[in-house]
Amino acid sequence: MDPTGEDGSEDSWDPGNHWGGDSDDDYSDPEERDRDYRKYYEQIAASDGFDVDDFPKINSLMGMTIPLDNVDADPRLHELSEFAIRSYNEENGTSYEVVGVTKTTAYNCSGFVYNITLKAEDAVAGTGTDIFRASVYKAIFGSKECISCELQPKPESEPSLSKVDFTKKEFQEKDVVA
């Protein structure tokens, strides 16, 4: 299967046999199917499609988001990442350069939408390495569009005890019920 066209060009890329079928007949247990679909859609909603497990039984459906393998070694994903970072730089007046691709998911729709998690650094600003999330559409016959490219939100962490102000009233001994 050649999802990018039948011309056999360098741009042609087959993400594997994930899109080989068009039904969920692999499920003999409807509860298992329902669990997988629920988990799949929860992951899509929670990560905007950037962090999705492989569900081989449902990923055979057209249009399902799948994780791709060996993403940092794929020059085509680096090209799409660089395309997205150029777009980000133009919009934000920065000079980031891609240093690696860490994760990619994709789904097809008259081409493919790639949800790429990548590392980039701005040597001019000297801010170190930042993590970006970019969505890039690549049409069947090669045109590209950067749908979005933004810094990945930093995870909110629980405050450590060293940062808790124990002098606040709620921590004073007189308020402790014995």
VENMO-V274512 format. One record per residue. RES is the residue in three letters. SS is DSSP state (alpha for helix, beta for strand, coil for the rest). OMEGA is omega in whole degrees, -180 to 180 (* if undefined). D_CENTER is the distance of its C-alpha to the mean C-alpha in Angstrom with 1 decimal. Layout:
res->RES ss->SS omega->OMEGA d_center->D_CENTER
res->RES ss->SS omega->OMEGA d_center->D_CENTER
//
This chain:
res->MET ss->coil omega->179 d_center->23.5
res->ASP ss->coil omega->-174 d_center->22.5
res->PRO ss->coil omega->-177 d_center->19.9
res->THR ss->coil omega->180 d_center->20.3
res->GLY ss->coil omega->-177 d_center->24.1
res->GLU ss->coil omega->-174 d_center->27.2
res->ASP ss->coil omega->179 d_center->28.4
res->GLY ss->coil omega->-177 d_center->27.4
res->SER ss->coil omega->178 d_center->26.3
res->GLU ss->coil omega->-178 d_center->24.2
res->ASP ss->coil omega->-179 d_center->21.2
res->SER ss->coil omega->-177 d_center->21.4
res->TRP ss->coil omega->178 d_center->18.7
res->ASP ss->coil omega->-177 d_center->18.6
res->PRO ss->coil omega->180 d_center->15.4
res->GLY ss->coil omega->-178 d_center->17.9
res->ASN ss->coil omega->-179 d_center->20.0
res->HIS ss->coil omega->-175 d_center->17.3
res->TRP ss->coil omega->-175 d_center->18.6
res->GLY ss->coil omega->-176 d_center->22.2
res->GLY ss->coil omega->-180 d_center->23.6
res->ASP ss->coil omega->177 d_center->23.8
res->SER ss->coil omega->178 d_center->24.9
res->ASP ss->coil omega->-179 d_center->24.3
res->ASP ss->coil omega->180 d_center->27.6
res->ASP ss->coil omega->-179 d_center->26.3
res->TYR ss->coil omega->173 d_center->26.8
res->SER ss->coil omega->180 d_center->30.4
res->ASP ss->coil omega->-179 d_center->29.7
res->PRO ss->alpha omega->178 d_center->28.7
res->GLU ss->alpha omega->177 d_center->27.7
res->GLU ss->alpha omega->179 d_center->25.3
res->ARG ss->alpha omega->-179 d_center->23.7
res->ASP ss->alpha omega->178 d_center->23.6
res->ARG ss->alpha omega->-180 d_center->22.0
res->ASP ss->alpha omega->179 d_center->19.2
res->TYR ss->alpha omega->-180 d_center->18.6
res->ARG ss->alpha omega->-180 d_center->18.9
res->LYS ss->alpha omega->179 d_center->16.4
res->TYR ss->alpha omega->-177 d_center->13.9
res->TYR ss->alpha omega->174 d_center->14.3
res->GLU ss->alpha omega->179 d_center->14.3
res->GLN ss->alpha omega->177 d_center->10.9
res->ILE ss->alpha omega->-178 d_center->9.7
res->ALA ss->alpha omega->-176 d_center->11.9
res->ALA ss->alpha omega->-173 d_center->11.1
res->SER ss->alpha omega->-175 d_center->7.4
res->ASP ss->coil omega->177 d_center->7.5
res->GLY ss->coil omega->-177 d_center->5.8
res->PHE ss->coil omega->-176 d_center->2.3
res->ASP ss->coil omega->-175 d_center->5.2
res->VAL ss->coil omega->177 d_center->7.8
res->ASP ss->coil omega->175 d_center->10.9
res->ASP ss->coil omega->175 d_center->13.0
res->PHE ss->coil omega->-171 d_center->15.8
res->PRO ss->coil omega->-178 d_center->18.1
res->LYS ss->coil omega->179 d_center->20.6
res->ILE ss->coil omega->-180 d_center->18.6
res->ASN ss->coil omega->178 d_center->16.1
res->SER ss->coil omega->179 d_center->19.2
res->LEU ss->coil omega->178 d_center->19.3
res->MET ss->coil omega->176 d_center->18.5
res->GLY ss->coil omega->179 d_center->15.6
res->MET ss->coil omega->177 d_center->13.7
res->THR ss->coil omega->-180 d_center->9.9
res->ILE ss->beta omega->173 d_center->10.0
res->PRO ss->beta omega->178 d_center->8.5
res->LEU ss->coil omega->-178 d_center->10.1
res->ASP ss->coil omega->173 d_center->12.6
res->ASN ss->coil omega->-172 d_center->14.0
res->VAL ss->alpha omega->-178 d_center->11.4
res->ASP ss->alpha omega->-180 d_center->13.3
res->ALA ss->alpha omega->-176 d_center->16.4
res->ASP ss->coil omega->-178 d_center->15.5
res->PRO ss->alpha omega->179 d_center->17.3
res->ARG ss->alpha omega->177 d_center->15.9
res->LEU ss->alpha omega->174 d_center->12.3
res->HIS ss->alpha omega->178 d_center->14.1
res->GLU ss->alpha omega->179 d_center->16.0
res->LEU ss->alpha omega->177 d_center->13.2
res->SER ss->alpha omega->178 d_center->11.7
res->GLU ss->alpha omega->176 d_center->15.4
res->PHE ss->alpha omega->-180 d_center->15.8
res->ALA ss->alpha omega->-180 d_center->13.2
res->ILE ss->alpha omega->175 d_center->14.8
res->ARG ss->alpha omega->178 d_center->18.2
res->SER ss->alpha omega->178 d_center->17.5
res->TYR ss->alpha omega->-179 d_center->16.4
res->ASN ss->alpha omega->-180 d_center->19.6
res->GLU ss->alpha omega->-178 d_center->21.8
res->GLU ss->alpha omega->-172 d_center->20.9
res->ASN ss->alpha omega->179 d_center->21.2
res->GLY ss->coil omega->-180 d_center->23.9
res->THR ss->coil omega->-180 d_center->22.1
res->SER ss->coil omega->178 d_center->22.1
res->TYR ss->coil omega->173 d_center->18.8
res->GLU ss->beta omega->-179 d_center->18.4
res->VAL ss->beta omega->175 d_center->15.5
res->VAL ss->beta omega->177 d_center->16.4
res->GLY ss->beta omega->175 d_center->13.6
res->VAL ss->beta omega->-175 d_center->10.3
res->THR ss->beta omega->-177 d_center->9.0
res->LYS ss->beta omega->176 d_center->6.1
res->THR ss->beta omega->169 d_center->5.2
res->THR ss->beta omega->-179 d_center->5.5
res->ALA ss->beta omega->170 d_center->8.4
res->TYR ss->beta omega->-176 d_center->11.3
res->ASN ss->beta omega->177 d_center->14.7
res->CYS ss->coil omega->-175 d_center->16.8
res->SER ss->coil omega->-173 d_center->19.6
res->GLY ss->beta omega->179 d_center->17.3
res->PHE ss->beta omega->168 d_center->13.5
res->VAL ss->beta omega->180 d_center->10.5
res->TYR ss->beta omega->174 d_center->7.8
res->ASN ss->beta omega->-170 d_center->4.3
res->ILE ss->beta omega->170 d_center->4.7
res->THR ss->beta omega->-174 d_center->5.0
res->LEU ss->beta omega->175 d_center->8.8
res->LYS ss->beta omega->177 d_center->12.2
res->ALA ss->beta omega->176 d_center->14.9
res->GLU ss->beta omega->178 d_center->18.4
res->ASP ss->coil omega->-176 d_center->21.1
res->ALA ss->coil omega->-180 d_center->24.3
res->VAL ss->coil omega->-179 d_center->26.5
res->ALA ss->coil omega->179 d_center->25.5
res->GLY ss->coil omega->-177 d_center->25.4
res->THR ss->coil omega->-178 d_center->22.7
res->GLY ss->coil omega->-177 d_center->21.1
res->THR ss->beta omega->176 d_center->17.5
res->ASP ss->beta omega->178 d_center->14.8
res->ILE ss->beta omega->179 d_center->11.1
res->PHE ss->beta omega->171 d_center->9.3
res->ARG ss->beta omega->-178 d_center->6.2
res->ALA ss->beta omega->172 d_center->7.4
res->SER ss->beta omega->-178 d_center->7.9
res->VAL ss->beta omega->176 d_center->10.7
res->TYR ss->beta omega->174 d_center->13.2
res->LYS ss->beta omega->-178 d_center->15.5
res->ALA ss->beta omega->-178 d_center->18.7
res->ILE ss->coil omega->-176 d_center->20.7
res->PHE ss->coil omega->166 d_center->23.2
res->GLY ss->coil omega->-179 d_center->21.1
res->SER ss->coil omega->-176 d_center->20.7
res->LYS ss->beta omega->174 d_center->17.5
res->GLU ss->beta omega->175 d_center->16.3
res->CYS ss->beta omega->179 d_center->13.9
res->ILE ss->beta omega->178 d_center->12.9
res->SER ss->beta omega->173 d_center->11.5
res->CYS ss->beta omega->-177 d_center->11.0
res->GLU ss->beta omega->174 d_center->11.5
res->LEU ss->beta omega->178 d_center->12.0
res->GLN ss->coil omega->178 d_center->9.8
res->PRO ss->coil omega->178 d_center->12.3
res->LYS ss->coil omega->179 d_center->14.4
res->PRO ss->coil omega->177 d_center->15.0
res->GLU ss->coil omega->-178 d_center->18.4
res->SER ss->coil omega->177 d_center->20.8
res->GLU ss->coil omega->178 d_center->24.1
res->PRO ss->coil omega->178 d_center->27.1
res->SER ss->coil omega->180 d_center->29.0
res->LEU ss->alpha omega->-180 d_center->32.7
res->SER ss->alpha omega->180 d_center->33.6
res->LYS ss->alpha omega->-180 d_center->32.3
res->VAL ss->coil omega->179 d_center->34.1
res->ASP ss->coil omega->-177 d_center->37.3
res->PHE ss->coil omega->177 d_center->39.9
res->THR ss->coil omega->179 d_center->42.6
res->LYS ss->coil omega->-175 d_center->41.4
res->LYS ss->alpha omega->-177 d_center->43.8
res->GLU ss->alpha omega->180 d_center->41.6
res->PHE ss->alpha omega->-178 d_center->42.0
res->GLN ss->coil omega->-173 d_center->45.7
res->GLU ss->alpha omega->-177 d_center->48.1
res->LYS ss->alpha omega->-179 d_center->50.4
res->ASP ss->alpha omega->-178 d_center->47.8
res->VAL ss->coil omega->178 d_center->47.1
res->VAL ss->coil omega->-178 d_center->48.7
res->ALA ss->coil omega->* d_center->50.6
//
